[in-house]
Amino acid sequence: MLESIKAGLGAWLLPGVSALLALIATYITYRIGLALIRRFTRSKAVPRIFLDAAALALGVSVCLLVLNWVLATSPEGLPMLTALQHLATLLLILSLTWAAVRCTSAIGEVIVTLNPVLEGQWKRARKVETQTRFLVRGLNILIVIVGLGAALMTFEGVRHVGGSLLASAGIGGIVLGFAARPVLGNLLAGMQIALTQPFRIDDVLHIQGEWCWVEEVTATYVVLRVWDLRRLIVPLQWFIENPFQNWSRNSSDLMGTVFLWLDYAMPVQPLRDEFARLLRESPLWDGNIETVRVTDSSDHALQIRFLMSASDSSRVWELRCAVREGLVVFIQSYYPEYLPRVRARLVDDSDRAADT
């Protein structure tokens, strides 16, 4: 057995050294070429973005391609030659799949780079970014499936089994469809969201009582950043099946309200004047909406609504808090007797007897 091992190693000495030298020369040449390209191209150029994203994967693929060529030209009859050729082919397919995924991922960066967020055009830029992220992730999943399928087809047993699997593809497809229904549902929902755009990256949503921003969109779920920095993970299918509020769908401008309950004797005009003064002194107000209305009444008090506007949801929230505080301080200072109160009339037994 020792003699056979020595004979095998002796037979592989020249082909092994040739393969090693070829790989070293290929790697050095690739690194030199990569450095020259990076030296004479701009970092934001489209070809450069693709090259930087897939540089490592392309280098591995080129080296494996040379290795396959060296093994193909090696003398026949070498020990383990067939197994090594199969391994090299398998690694080449996987490396090409890796390079394709990296290049596809770079498409998103290229599109975002070509569509920067300019003043007055944030809506278009966010729409393009969201659609690109959805489509790139879907394309990456497809590339991985094709690459793994091609890798598996290099095994002889898998190719033989493939013929019988095709005969039962209908039944297998039905079973697979039921088993993968949640995953496929989210993938299809992602494609639908990418095309219809009910929300985009950085949109402000109100979901199940939570005020949040769209932070990240994946192939199966959306990461929402809640106002208190919590993260809400929502499957894509949920957005197709349930209603939700988008506070920045067409514009980020929003209106906010403050409600106060005051006594019937409270004059409304001083409140209007104070409300106008608070808005004009606040840098949060956008100067559009300024309305005071008596919107409701009960047996104890009046409900007065103060309506205002701001350029986005965060500023509306801050403006509402500031106005509410200012109005309460104003009423406490000048009209404390008109705060809501409960009226009651005390009746003693003598009065009740006189009434009867």
Residue pairs with C-beta under 8 A, 6 or more apart in sequence:
8 79
8 80
11 77
11 78
11 79
12 78
12 79
15 70
15 71
15 74
15 75
15 78
18 70
19 67
19 70
19 71
22 66
22 67
22 70
23 63
23 66
23 67
26 62
26 63
26 66
27 59
27 63
30 58
30 59
30 62
30 63
31 59
34 51
34 55
34 59
37 48
37 51
38 48
38 51
38 52
41 47
41 48
42 48
43 52
44 113
46 110
46 113
46 114
49 106
49 109
49 110
49 113
50 103
50 106
50 110
51 58
52 106
53 102
53 103
53 105
53 106
53 109
54 99
54 102
54 103
54 106
57 95
57 98
57 99
57 101
57 102
58 99
60 95
60 98
60 99
61 92
61 95
61 96
61 98
61 99
64 88
64 91
64 92
64 95
65 92
67 88
68 85
68 88
68 89
68 92
71 81
71 84
71 85
71 88
72 85
74 81
86 154
89 154
90 151
90 154
93 147
93 150
93 151
93 154
94 147
94 151
96 147
97 143
97 144
97 146
97 147
97 148
97 150
97 151
100 143
100 147
101 140
101 143
101 144
104 136
104 139
104 140
104 143
105 136
105 140
107 132
107 136
107 139
108 129
108 132
108 133
108 136
111 128
111 129
111 132
112 125
112 128
112 129
112 132
115 124
115 125
115 128
115 129
116 125
117 125
117 126
118 125
123 200
123 250
126 200
126 201
126 202
126 203
127 197
127 200
129 200
129 201
130 194
130 197
130 199
130 200
130 201
130 217
131 194
131 195
131 197
133 201
133 217
134 190
134 191
134 193
134 194
134 217
134 219
135 191
135 194
137 190
137 218
137 219
138 187
138 190
138 191
138 219
140 219
141 187
141 219
152 158
153 159
153 162
165 172
177 184
182 237
183 220
185 237
186 219
186 220
186 221
186 235
186 236
186 237
187 219
187 220
189 235
189 236
189 237
189 239
189 240
190 217
190 219
190 220
190 236
192 240
193 199
193 236
193 239
193 240
198 239
198 246
198 249
199 205
199 214
199 239
199 246
199 249
200 214
201 214
201 215
201 217
202 213
202 214
202 248
203 213
203 214
203 246
203 247
203 248
203 249
204 211
204 212
204 213
204 246
204 247
204 248
204 252
204 312
204 313
205 212
205 213
205 214
205 224
205 244
205 245
205 246
205 247
206 212
206 244
206 245
206 247
207 224
207 232
207 234
207 244
207 245
210 224
210 226
210 232
211 226
211 227
211 313
212 224
212 225
212 226
212 227
212 232
213 224
213 225
214 222
214 223
214 224
215 223
215 224
215 225
215 231
216 222
216 223
217 223
220 235
220 236
221 233
221 234
221 235
221 236
222 233
222 234
222 235
222 236
222 239
223 231
223 232
223 233
224 231
224 232
224 233
224 234
225 231
225 232
226 232
247 254
247 313
248 312
248 313
252 311
252 312
252 313
253 286
253 288
253 309
253 310
253 311
253 312
254 309
254 310
254 312
254 313
254 316
255 289
255 307
255 308
255 309
255 316
256 307
256 308
256 309
256 310
256 316
256 317
256 319
256 320
257 305
257 306
257 307
257 308
257 320
258 305
258 306
258 308
258 320
258 323
258 324
258 327
259 295
259 303
259 304
259 305
259 306
260 303
260 304
260 306
260 324
260 327
260 328
260 331
261 298
261 300
261 301
261 302
261 303
261 304
261 340
262 301
262 302
262 304
262 331
262 338
262 339
262 340
263 301
263 302
263 337
263 338
263 339
263 340
263 341
264 297
264 301
264 302
265 337
265 338
266 302
266 331
266 335
266 338
267 335
268 292
268 294
268 304
270 330
270 334
270 335
271 292
271 304
271 306
271 327
271 330
271 331
272 292
274 326
274 327
274 330
275 290
275 292
275 306
275 323
275 327
276 290
278 322
278 323
278 326
278 327
279 285
279 290
279 308
279 323
282 319
282 322
282 323
284 310
284 315
284 316
284 318
284 319
284 322
285 308
285 309
285 310
285 319
286 309
286 310
286 311
286 315
288 309
289 307
289 308
289 309
290 307
290 308
291 305
291 306
291 307
291 308
292 304
292 305
292 306
292 307
293 304
293 305
293 307
294 302
294 303
294 304
294 305
295 303
295 304
295 305
296 302
296 303
297 303
300 340
300 341
300 342
300 343
301 340
306 323
306 327
308 316
308 319
308 320
308 323
309 316
310 316
310 318
310 319
331 338
331 339
332 339
